[in-house]
Amino acid sequence: MPYRQLIPQNTGGGRSRQSPSAAFRKDGQLVLNHAAAELLGNPPKVRVFADTDARRLRLEPTTPADGGGWSLSGGGNAQHRVGLRQFAKDHPAMAGDYSIHRLAGGIELRRQPDDE
């Protein structure tokens, strides 16, 4: 008997790709979803820059040997995280949800307006 192709009944749906997003929690955890980490190239460490007046953060990939880099932990089934505890204590207004914008050499996180 010759082979015949089996075709799945459910040919649509499945998981859709997430839009890049991030959140900075009051406890100092900067949380990136997988799509945001992919824009960075999933580096082991990142450089973090802050513009507190504009409520923006910038992340750039770096090497593991860079002393100015922050570990980008997580991944796998978990989200990616950067621990910025002291920064959160010093700048509590930075906590909230962020949109992601790609820049040359990194990504920019722009604070979303508060729902009031």
Summary of the structure (lengths in Angstrom):
residues: 116
radius of gyration: 18.4
end to end distance: 68.2
largest distance: 73.0
contacts: 280
relative contact order: 0.24
helix: 14%
strand: 38%
